[in-house]
């Protein structure tokens, strides 16, 4: 099918670009640079080893220093153990099978540690993620094959626009006092759908709550096996916790990035450890380990008899481990059979433990942030799908500009929304923002259908504080500066913190330090964020409030909220160039993070050449929220 062939080509282009960028980074980086970029742990110490499935060796390591450096080493990622003596020669590859805090387990493609691991300093390098691309590629090729079968491709035809979805009238409507009217309607729409439902959840509308109640309703209706997936571990973890709280039997495939006791109890590893059959496995593993230790005691220079004895010991250990594999598989099958809901990332849906499973229904959360090829991994395992998300917020990150332009940047959610408006349920009541903060986004992105719940519609920081301000820096001489590929505006950054300091001082009379409002300072440009963070560090009068103030990019704020949001627009130039500010979805995310107060600082002369910003400025004028920066110059 040409549809999937095109996706395959786009994925190939994206993979090549991603791989090239990664290899360039690795080749030109020292180990210190790789560590700083979050793709290496160094130095590390080996804390434990054990045999795993398929005669592979599991090595538990701990990073001994640099604990505060963020990293990208996560469950399922390809990685390599290496020695500093010769990092290119002395290395063995594997897969991270567990990560928590400063410890991780890596399953190595060997049955014993190499000799070099006992000398010199060791480290862990993150490898290029071939697995994710392999799984996406496999899914697309599988989709081509299924498409050729007329009887099996109904869902494919619907999602690619060749056929319309169908709906039935359920025997009884689902009722829950946890849902408002639009949420209730959405759940019933999901129950009515034969193949497809789209749950459109704008910011603050309770999409997760609705989705959890819908999944609960589906189990009550008789759906015995439900797959719930999302692009990120964080989104999967949240749904797993919420579903478990509704007393559903949830099985989390993969190791959650955010480990908590309650969440760990949902993982396959944890449930296997609690299974009655694990007592036998522990005995067998102990016995196998003893045989392996005895075999390793033989020196390198030994005769024929010793060699045969060593081989016999290894053979016996491997024989026992095969029995372990069989028992583990039995336990795994038992747990999978009893699970009502299986949760995983999109790629994790093809984890070896669940690769061959099919489901009554698949739920894809945060579908607006998911690459389309990844979405087909879970879709091909079911005949009914729920796509949940908001295509008016940030799309997935695409490395290849060519692939993005050719269509990879357009998500499956966007396509299906355009194809099947009859399948959409819009959640129309939000519980986050003051109605004036919400109003512009509602008009532009949600056809003015978004309403504020009465509990938030009028909430303010104080009677003296308005919910919205646009502060116009036009004519103030706040010129942008180009640094490499990023843009900054030092004067605007300094002005923002002057204004913020004034606001904090004003609010100090209403709030204690403990209950002080949370503040987010956002900019679309990384270099501007660097300047803003520097301003924060040098603002001595804000030191007491440091744990209440977050400074970061728009992308990092998606899914979060704060009482107060400041946005530094940064762009100010004579040519009216606004760069990727033209991606208005990014601004939708930024503006809708604020609960009680939104302050946007920017140059109207530059911004107003673009209709979205011209209309926003007009909106602020309508609500008496427009101010000139000149009014604050003496602050």
C-alpha positions as CSV (number, residue, x, y, z in Angstrom):
1,X,0.0,0.0,0.0
2,X,1.4,3.3,-1.1
3,X,0.4,5.0,2.2
4,X,2.7,2.9,4.2
5,X,5.5,2.7,1.6
6,X,5.7,6.5,1.8
7,X,5.8,6.4,5.6
8,X,8.6,3.8,5.4
9,X,10.6,6.1,3.2
10,X,10.1,9.1,5.5
11,X,11.1,6.9,8.5
12,X,14.2,5.8,6.7
13,X,15.2,9.5,6.1
14,X,14.5,10.4,9.8
15,X,16.5,7.4,11.0
16,X,19.5,8.3,8.8
17,X,19.4,11.9,10.1
18,X,19.1,10.8,13.7
19,X,21.9,8.2,13.4
20,X,24.2,10.7,11.7
21,X,23.7,13.3,14.4
22,X,24.2,10.8,17.1
23,X,27.4,9.3,15.6
24,X,28.8,12.8,15.1
25,X,28.1,13.6,18.7
26,X,29.8,10.4,19.9
27,X,32.8,10.7,17.7
28,X,33.6,14.3,18.5
29,X,32.9,14.0,22.2
30,X,35.2,13.2,25.1
31,X,33.8,11.0,27.8
32,X,33.4,14.1,30.0
33,X,31.3,15.7,27.2
34,X,29.2,12.5,26.8
35,X,28.6,12.4,30.5
36,X,27.6,16.1,30.5
37,X,25.2,15.4,27.6
38,X,23.5,12.6,29.6
39,X,24.5,9.8,27.3
40,X,27.2,8.2,29.5
41,X,27.7,7.1,33.1
42,X,31.4,7.3,34.1
43,X,32.9,6.1,36.3
44,X,30.8,3.2,37.5
45,X,31.2,0.2,39.8
46,X,29.9,-3.3,39.3
47,X,27.7,-4.2,42.2
48,X,26.2,-7.6,41.2
49,X,25.9,-10.1,38.3
50,X,23.3,-12.8,37.5
51,X,22.4,-15.1,34.6
52,X,19.3,-14.1,32.6
53,X,17.1,-15.6,29.9
54,X,19.0,-17.0,26.9
55,X,22.3,-17.4,28.8
56,X,22.7,-13.6,28.8
57,X,24.5,-12.0,31.8
58,X,22.8,-9.2,33.8
59,X,25.2,-6.8,35.4
60,X,24.1,-4.3,38.0
61,X,26.2,-1.1,38.1
62,X,26.2,2.1,40.1
63,X,27.6,5.5,39.1
64,X,29.9,6.5,41.8
65,X,30.2,10.2,41.1
66,X,28.3,13.0,39.2
67,X,25.0,12.0,40.7
68,X,23.4,15.4,39.9
69,X,24.0,15.2,36.1
70,X,20.7,14.4,34.2
71,X,20.9,11.5,31.9
72,X,19.0,9.6,29.1
73,X,19.8,6.1,30.2
74,X,16.4,4.4,30.5
75,X,14.9,0.9,30.5
76,X,15.0,-0.7,27.0
77,X,17.8,1.5,25.7
78,X,20.8,0.0,23.9
79,X,24.0,0.6,25.8
80,X,27.6,-0.7,26.1
81,X,29.8,-1.4,29.1
82,X,33.4,-0.1,28.3
83,X,36.8,0.3,29.9
84,X,38.7,3.6,29.9
85,X,41.9,1.7,28.8
86,X,40.5,1.3,25.3
87,X,36.9,2.4,25.0
88,X,36.6,1.3,21.3
89,X,38.1,-2.1,21.8
90,X,37.2,-3.0,25.3
91,X,33.4,-2.8,25.2
92,X,30.4,-5.2,25.2
93,X,26.9,-4.2,24.1
94,X,23.6,-4.9,25.7
95,X,20.2,-3.5,26.8
96,X,19.3,-1.6,29.9
97,X,16.9,-3.9,31.7
98,X,16.3,-1.7,34.8
99,X,17.2,1.8,35.9
100,X,16.5,3.5,39.3
101,X,18.3,6.4,40.8
102,X,22.1,5.9,40.4
103,X,21.9,2.2,39.6
104,X,21.0,0.3,36.5
105,X,21.1,-3.3,35.2
106,X,22.4,-4.0,31.8
107,X,21.8,-7.3,30.1
108,X,24.9,-8.1,28.1
109,X,25.1,-10.3,25.0
110,X,27.6,-12.6,26.7
111,X,27.5,-15.3,29.4
112,X,30.5,-13.9,31.5
113,X,32.3,-10.7,32.1
114,X,35.3,-10.0,30.0
115,X,38.7,-10.0,31.6
116,X,39.2,-6.3,31.0
117,X,36.2,-5.5,33.2
118,X,38.4,-6.2,36.3
119,X,41.0,-3.6,35.4
120,X,40.7,0.2,35.0
121,X,37.7,2.4,35.3
122,X,34.4,1.3,33.7
123,X,31.6,3.3,32.1
124,X,28.2,2.9,30.3
125,X,27.6,4.5,26.9
126,X,24.1,5.0,25.5
127,X,24.0,3.6,22.0
128,X,21.9,4.7,19.0
129,X,18.3,3.6,19.4
130,X,18.1,1.1,16.6
131,X,15.4,-0.9,18.4
132,X,12.7,1.8,18.2
133,X,13.3,2.3,14.5
134,X,13.4,-1.4,13.8
135,X,10.0,-1.8,15.6
136,X,8.4,1.1,13.7
137,X,9.8,-0.3,10.4
138,X,8.5,-3.8,11.2
139,X,5.0,-2.4,12.0
140,X,4.8,-0.5,8.7
141,X,5.9,-3.5,6.7
142,X,3.3,-5.6,8.6
143,X,0.7,-2.9,7.8
144,X,1.5,-3.3,4.1
145,X,1.0,-7.0,4.3
146,X,-2.3,-6.7,6.3
147,X,-3.6,-4.1,3.9
148,X,-3.6,-6.7,1.1
149,X,-6.2,-8.8,3.0
150,X,-9.6,-7.3,2.6
151,X,-11.1,-9.1,5.5
152,X,-8.5,-7.9,8.1
153,X,-7.9,-4.3,7.1
154,X,-11.1,-2.5,8.2
155,X,-9.3,-0.4,10.9
156,X,-6.5,0.4,8.5
157,X,-9.0,1.5,5.9
158,X,-10.7,3.8,8.4
159,X,-7.5,5.3,9.7
160,X,-6.2,6.0,6.1
161,X,-9.5,7.5,5.0
162,X,-10.8,4.8,2.7
163,X,-13.8,3.9,5.0
164,X,-15.9,5.6,7.6
165,X,-16.1,4.4,11.2
166,X,-19.3,2.9,12.5
167,X,-21.1,3.4,15.8
168,X,-23.8,1.5,17.7
169,X,-26.2,2.4,20.5
170,X,-25.1,0.8,23.8
171,X,-27.7,-1.0,26.0
172,X,-27.0,1.3,28.9
173,X,-25.1,4.6,29.3
174,X,-22.1,4.7,31.6
175,X,-22.6,7.0,34.7
176,X,-19.9,8.4,37.0
177,X,-20.0,11.2,39.5
178,X,-16.4,11.9,38.7
179,X,-17.3,13.2,35.2
180,X,-18.8,16.4,33.9
181,X,-21.3,16.4,31.0
182,X,-18.7,16.6,28.1
183,X,-16.6,14.0,29.8
184,X,-19.6,11.8,30.3
185,X,-20.6,12.2,26.6
186,X,-17.0,11.3,25.6
187,X,-17.1,8.0,27.5
188,X,-20.4,7.0,26.0
189,X,-19.0,7.9,22.5
190,X,-16.1,5.5,23.2
191,X,-18.6,2.8,24.2
192,X,-20.7,3.4,21.0
193,X,-17.7,3.2,18.6
194,X,-17.1,0.0,16.7
195,X,-13.6,0.9,15.5
196,X,-12.5,4.4,16.3
197,X,-12.9,7.2,18.8
198,X,-10.9,10.5,19.1
199,X,-10.8,12.0,22.5
200,X,-9.8,15.7,22.1
201,X,-8.6,17.0,25.4
202,X,-7.5,20.7,25.4
203,X,-5.4,21.9,28.4
204,X,-6.9,21.4,31.8
205,X,-10.0,19.6,30.6
206,X,-9.4,16.3,32.5
207,X,-8.4,14.1,29.6
208,X,-6.7,11.6,31.9
209,X,-9.6,11.3,34.2
210,X,-12.0,10.8,31.3
211,X,-9.7,8.2,29.7
212,X,-9.4,6.2,33.0
213,X,-13.2,6.2,33.4
214,X,-13.7,5.1,29.8
215,X,-11.2,2.2,30.2
216,X,-13.1,1.2,33.4
217,X,-16.4,1.3,31.5
218,X,-14.9,-0.8,28.7
219,X,-13.9,-3.5,31.2
220,X,-17.4,-3.5,32.6
221,X,-18.8,-3.8,29.1
222,X,-16.8,-7.0,28.6
223,X,-13.6,-6.0,27.0
224,X,-11.2,-8.5,28.6
225,X,-7.8,-7.3,27.3
226,X,-7.0,-3.6,26.8
227,X,-3.7,-2.1,25.7
228,X,-2.9,1.4,26.9
229,X,0.1,3.1,25.4
230,X,1.7,6.6,25.1
231,X,4.9,8.0,23.6
232,X,6.6,8.7,27.0
233,X,7.2,6.7,30.1
234,X,5.8,9.5,32.2
235,X,2.4,9.5,30.5
236,X,2.3,5.7,30.7
237,X,3.2,5.8,34.4
238,X,0.4,8.3,35.2
239,X,-2.2,6.2,33.5
240,X,-1.0,3.0,35.1
241,X,-1.3,4.6,38.6
242,X,-4.8,6.0,37.9
243,X,-6.1,2.8,36.4
244,X,-4.7,0.7,39.3
245,X,-6.4,3.1,41.7
246,X,-9.7,2.1,40.1
247,X,-9.1,-1.5,41.2
248,X,-8.2,-2.7,37.7
249,X,-5.6,-5.4,37.3
250,X,-2.8,-3.4,35.5
251,X,0.4,-4.8,34.2
252,X,3.1,-2.3,33.4
253,X,5.4,-3.6,30.7
254,X,8.8,-2.0,30.9
255,X,10.4,-0.3,33.9
256,X,8.9,3.1,34.7
257,X,11.3,6.0,34.5
258,X,9.7,7.6,37.7
259,X,10.0,4.8,40.2
260,X,7.7,4.6,43.2
261,X,6.7,1.7,45.3
262,X,3.1,1.8,44.2
263,X,4.2,1.9,40.5
264,X,6.9,-0.8,40.9
265,X,4.3,-3.2,42.2
266,X,2.5,-3.0,38.8
267,X,5.5,-4.0,36.7
268,X,6.0,-7.5,35.3
269,X,9.3,-8.0,37.2
270,X,7.6,-7.1,40.5
271,X,4.6,-9.3,39.9
272,X,6.8,-12.2,38.9
273,X,8.8,-11.8,42.1
274,X,5.6,-12.1,44.1
275,X,4.4,-15.2,42.2
276,X,4.5,-18.5,44.1
277,X,6.6,-20.2,41.3
278,X,9.5,-17.9,42.0
279,X,10.7,-20.0,44.9
280,X,11.7,-22.8,42.5
281,X,13.3,-20.3,40.2
282,X,15.5,-18.8,43.0
283,X,16.7,-22.3,43.9
284,X,17.6,-23.2,40.3
285,X,19.3,-19.8,39.8
286,X,21.4,-20.3,42.9
287,X,22.4,-23.8,41.7
288,X,23.3,-22.5,38.3
289,X,25.3,-19.7,39.8
290,X,27.3,-22.2,41.9
291,X,28.1,-24.3,38.8
292,X,29.2,-21.1,37.0
293,X,31.4,-20.0,39.9
294,X,33.1,-23.4,40.0
295,X,33.8,-23.3,36.3
296,X,35.3,-19.8,36.5
297,X,37.8,-21.0,39.2
298,X,39.7,-22.9,36.6
299,X,42.9,-21.1,35.5
300,X,43.7,-20.3,31.9
301,X,46.5,-22.9,31.6
302,X,44.8,-26.2,32.3
303,X,44.8,-29.6,30.8
304,X,42.2,-31.7,28.9
305,X,40.6,-33.0,32.0
306,X,40.1,-29.6,33.5
307,X,38.8,-28.3,30.2
308,X,36.2,-31.1,30.1
309,X,35.2,-30.5,33.7
310,X,34.8,-26.7,33.0
311,X,32.7,-27.5,30.0
312,X,30.5,-29.9,32.0
313,X,29.9,-27.3,34.7
314,X,29.0,-24.7,32.1
315,X,26.7,-27.2,30.3
316,X,24.9,-28.1,33.6
317,X,24.5,-24.3,34.4
318,X,23.0,-23.7,31.0
319,X,20.7,-26.7,31.3
320,X,19.4,-25.4,34.6
321,X,18.9,-21.9,33.1
322,X,16.8,-23.4,30.3
323,X,14.5,-24.8,33.0
324,X,14.4,-21.4,34.6
325,X,13.4,-19.9,31.2
326,X,10.5,-22.4,31.0
327,X,9.3,-21.7,34.5
328,X,9.6,-17.9,34.0
329,X,7.6,-18.2,30.8
330,X,4.8,-20.1,32.6
331,X,4.6,-17.4,35.3
332,X,4.7,-14.7,32.7
333,X,1.9,-16.3,30.7
334,X,-0.2,-16.6,33.9
335,X,0.2,-12.9,34.8
336,X,-0.5,-11.8,31.2
337,X,-3.7,-13.9,31.1
338,X,-5.0,-12.3,34.3
339,X,-4.2,-8.7,33.5
340,X,-7.2,-6.5,32.4
341,X,-5.0,-3.7,31.2
342,X,-1.5,-3.8,29.8
343,X,0.4,-0.5,29.7
344,X,3.5,0.3,27.8
345,X,5.2,2.9,25.6
346,X,4.3,2.8,21.9
347,X,7.5,0.8,21.1
348,X,7.2,-1.1,24.4
349,X,3.9,-2.6,23.0
350,X,6.2,-4.9,21.0
351,X,8.3,-5.9,24.0
352,X,9.3,-9.5,23.8
353,X,7.0,-10.4,26.7
354,X,3.9,-9.2,24.9
355,X,5.0,-9.2,21.2
356,X,2.5,-11.8,20.1
357,X,-0.5,-10.6,22.1
358,X,-3.7,-9.2,20.5
359,X,-6.2,-7.0,22.3
360,X,-9.9,-6.1,22.3
361,X,-9.0,-2.4,22.2
362,X,-5.9,-0.2,22.1
363,X,-5.8,3.2,23.7
364,X,-3.1,5.7,22.5
365,X,-2.7,8.6,24.9
366,X,-0.8,11.8,24.0
367,X,-1.3,10.9,20.4
368,X,-0.6,14.4,19.3
369,X,3.0,13.9,20.3
370,X,3.5,10.5,18.8
371,X,5.2,9.7,15.5
372,X,2.8,8.0,13.2
373,X,5.0,5.0,12.5
374,X,5.1,4.3,16.2
375,X,1.3,4.4,16.5
376,X,0.9,1.5,14.1
377,X,2.8,-0.8,16.5
378,X,-0.2,-1.0,18.9
379,X,-2.9,-0.4,16.2
380,X,-2.0,-3.6,14.4
381,X,-2.7,-5.6,17.5
382,X,-6.4,-4.7,17.7
383,X,-9.6,-4.0,15.8
384,X,-10.6,-0.9,17.8
385,X,-8.6,2.1,18.8
386,X,-9.0,5.3,20.9
387,X,-6.7,8.2,20.0
388,X,-6.5,10.7,22.9
389,X,-4.6,14.0,22.9
390,X,-4.6,17.5,21.5
391,X,-3.3,18.2,18.0
392,X,-3.4,21.9,18.9
393,X,-0.4,21.5,21.2
394,X,3.2,20.5,20.5
395,X,3.8,17.8,17.8
396,X,6.6,15.2,18.1
397,X,10.2,16.3,17.5
398,X,11.4,15.4,14.0
399,X,15.2,15.4,13.4
400,X,15.1,15.5,9.6
401,X,13.7,18.7,8.1
402,X,13.2,16.9,4.8
403,X,11.1,14.2,6.4
404,X,9.1,16.8,8.4
405,X,8.3,18.8,5.3
406,X,7.4,15.6,3.4
407,X,4.7,14.7,6.0
408,X,6.3,12.9,9.0
409,X,5.6,16.0,11.2
410,X,1.9,15.4,10.6
411,X,0.6,13.0,13.3
412,X,-1.9,10.3,12.8
413,X,-4.2,12.2,15.2
414,X,-4.1,15.3,13.0
415,X,-4.9,13.2,9.9
416,X,-7.8,11.3,11.6
417,X,-9.3,14.5,13.1
418,X,-9.5,15.9,9.5
419,X,-10.9,12.6,8.1
420,X,-13.5,11.7,10.7
421,X,-14.9,14.6,12.6
422,X,-17.9,12.4,13.5
423,X,-15.5,10.3,15.7
424,X,-14.3,13.3,17.8
425,X,-15.4,14.0,21.4
426,X,-14.2,17.4,22.6
427,X,-13.8,17.9,26.3
428,X,-15.1,21.4,26.6
429,X,-14.8,22.4,30.3
430,X,-11.4,23.2,31.7
431,X,-10.3,23.3,35.4
432,X,-7.0,25.2,35.2
433,X,-7.2,28.8,33.8
434,X,-9.0,32.0,34.5
435,X,-11.5,32.5,31.7
436,X,-9.6,35.6,30.3
437,X,-6.3,33.5,30.1
438,X,-8.2,30.8,28.4
439,X,-10.2,33.0,26.1
440,X,-7.8,33.6,23.3
441,X,-6.7,29.9,22.9
442,X,-10.4,28.9,23.0
443,X,-11.2,31.3,20.1
444,X,-8.2,30.4,18.0
445,X,-7.7,26.6,18.6
446,X,-11.0,25.3,19.9
447,X,-13.7,27.1,18.0
448,X,-14.7,29.1,21.1
449,X,-16.0,25.9,22.6
450,X,-13.7,25.8,25.6
451,X,-15.4,27.0,28.8
452,X,-13.9,27.6,32.3
453,X,-15.4,25.7,35.2
454,X,-16.9,28.0,37.8
455,X,-14.2,27.0,40.3
456,X,-11.4,28.6,38.2
457,X,-13.3,31.1,35.9
458,X,-12.6,34.1,38.2
459,X,-9.7,33.0,40.4
460,X,-7.0,35.6,40.9
461,X,-3.8,35.9,42.9
462,X,-5.3,38.8,44.8
463,X,-8.0,41.5,44.2
464,X,-5.2,43.8,43.1
465,X,-3.9,41.5,40.4
466,X,-5.3,41.1,36.9
467,X,-5.1,37.7,35.1
468,X,-3.5,38.8,31.8
469,X,-0.9,41.3,30.7
470,X,0.9,41.9,27.4
471,X,3.9,44.2,28.0
472,X,5.0,45.8,24.8
473,X,8.7,46.5,24.5
474,X,8.5,48.2,21.1
475,X,10.6,51.3,21.0
476,X,12.6,50.4,24.1
477,X,15.7,49.3,22.2
478,X,15.5,45.7,23.3
479,X,17.2,44.2,20.3
480,X,17.5,40.4,19.8
481,X,21.0,38.9,19.3
482,X,22.0,35.8,17.4
483,X,24.3,33.3,19.1
484,X,25.1,30.4,16.9
485,X,21.7,29.0,15.9
486,X,19.8,30.4,18.9
487,X,18.3,33.9,19.6
488,X,18.5,35.9,22.8
489,X,17.4,39.3,24.0
490,X,19.4,40.3,27.1
491,X,17.5,43.6,27.8
492,X,14.2,41.7,27.6
493,X,15.5,39.1,30.1
494,X,16.6,41.8,32.5
495,X,13.3,43.6,32.2
496,X,11.3,40.4,32.8
497,X,13.1,39.8,36.1
498,X,12.6,43.4,37.2
499,X,8.9,43.0,36.6
500,X,8.8,39.6,38.3
501,X,10.6,41.0,41.3
502,X,8.0,43.8,41.6
503,X,5.2,41.2,41.4
504,X,6.8,39.0,44.0
505,X,7.1,42.0,46.4
506,X,3.5,42.9,45.8
507,X,2.3,39.3,46.5
508,X,4.4,38.9,49.7
509,X,1.8,40.8,51.7
510,X,-0.9,38.1,50.7
511,X,1.1,34.9,50.9
512,X,3.6,33.2,53.2
513,X,6.7,31.5,51.8
514,X,5.1,28.1,52.1
515,X,1.9,28.9,50.2
516,X,3.5,31.4,47.7
517,X,2.2,31.0,44.2
518,X,4.2,28.9,41.8
519,X,5.9,30.7,38.9
520,X,7.0,29.5,35.4
521,X,9.4,31.6,33.3
522,X,9.2,30.4,29.7
523,X,10.9,31.3,26.4
524,X,10.9,29.5,23.0
525,X,14.6,30.0,22.7
526,X,17.3,28.1,24.6
527,X,19.8,30.9,24.6
528,X,17.2,33.2,26.1
529,X,16.5,30.5,28.8
530,X,20.3,30.6,29.6
531,X,20.1,34.3,30.1
532,X,16.9,34.1,32.2
533,X,18.5,31.4,34.4
534,X,21.5,33.7,34.9
535,X,19.2,36.5,35.9
536,X,17.5,34.2,38.4
537,X,20.8,33.2,39.9
538,X,21.8,36.8,40.4
539,X,18.4,38.0,41.8
540,X,19.4,37.9,45.5
541,X,15.9,39.3,46.5
542,X,14.3,36.2,44.8
543,X,16.5,33.7,46.6
544,X,13.9,32.8,49.2
545,X,11.4,32.0,46.4
546,X,13.8,29.9,44.2
547,X,12.0,26.7,44.8
548,X,8.8,28.3,43.6
549,X,10.3,29.6,40.3
550,X,11.0,27.4,37.2
551,X,12.8,28.7,34.2
552,X,12.7,26.5,31.0
553,X,11.7,26.2,27.4
554,X,8.1,25.8,26.2
555,X,8.6,22.2,25.2
556,X,9.7,21.3,28.8
557,X,6.5,22.8,30.2
558,X,4.0,20.8,28.1
559,X,1.8,18.9,30.5
560,X,2.7,21.2,33.4
561,X,1.0,24.2,35.0
562,X,1.9,27.1,37.3
563,X,-0.1,29.8,39.1
564,X,1.9,32.5,37.2
565,X,3.5,32.2,33.8
566,X,5.9,34.7,32.2
567,X,6.7,34.3,28.5
568,X,9.7,36.1,27.0
569,X,9.0,36.3,23.3
570,X,12.6,37.3,22.6
571,X,12.2,38.3,18.9
572,X,12.7,42.0,18.2
573,X,14.1,43.0,14.8
574,X,13.6,45.5,12.0
575,X,12.7,42.7,9.5
576,X,9.8,41.4,11.5
577,X,11.3,37.9,11.5
578,X,9.7,35.6,14.1
579,X,11.3,32.2,13.2
580,X,9.6,29.2,14.8
581,X,7.3,31.5,16.8
582,X,5.2,31.0,13.7
583,X,4.4,27.6,15.1
584,X,1.3,28.8,17.0
585,X,0.8,25.4,18.6
586,X,3.9,26.1,20.7
587,X,2.4,29.4,21.9
588,X,-0.8,27.6,22.7
589,X,1.1,25.4,25.1
590,X,2.9,28.4,26.6
591,X,-0.2,30.5,27.2
592,X,-2.2,27.7,28.7
593,X,0.2,26.8,31.4
594,X,-1.0,29.7,33.6
595,X,-3.7,29.2,36.3
596,X,-4.2,32.8,37.7
597,X,-1.8,35.2,35.8
598,X,-0.2,35.2,32.4
599,X,2.4,37.9,31.5
600,X,3.6,38.0,27.9
601,X,6.6,40.3,27.2
602,X,7.4,41.1,23.5
603,X,7.9,43.6,20.8
604,X,4.6,44.4,19.1
605,X,6.3,45.9,16.1
606,X,7.9,42.5,15.3
607,X,5.2,40.2,16.5
608,X,2.1,42.0,15.0
609,X,3.2,41.3,11.4
610,X,2.0,37.8,12.1
611,X,-1.9,37.6,12.4
612,X,-1.9,35.3,15.4
613,X,0.1,37.8,17.5
614,X,-1.6,40.8,16.1
615,X,-5.0,39.3,17.2
616,X,-3.6,38.4,20.6
617,X,-2.4,41.9,21.2
618,X,-5.9,43.1,20.1
619,X,-7.4,40.6,22.6
620,X,-5.3,42.0,25.4
621,X,-6.4,45.6,24.5
622,X,-10.0,44.5,24.6
623,X,-9.5,43.2,28.2
624,X,-7.4,46.3,29.3
625,X,-4.4,44.0,29.6
626,X,-2.1,45.9,27.2
627,X,0.8,47.9,28.8
628,X,3.9,49.5,27.4
629,X,7.3,48.6,28.9
630,X,7.9,52.3,29.2
631,X,5.5,52.3,32.1
632,X,7.9,50.2,34.1
633,X,11.2,51.8,33.2
634,X,11.6,53.3,36.6
635,X,11.0,50.0,38.4
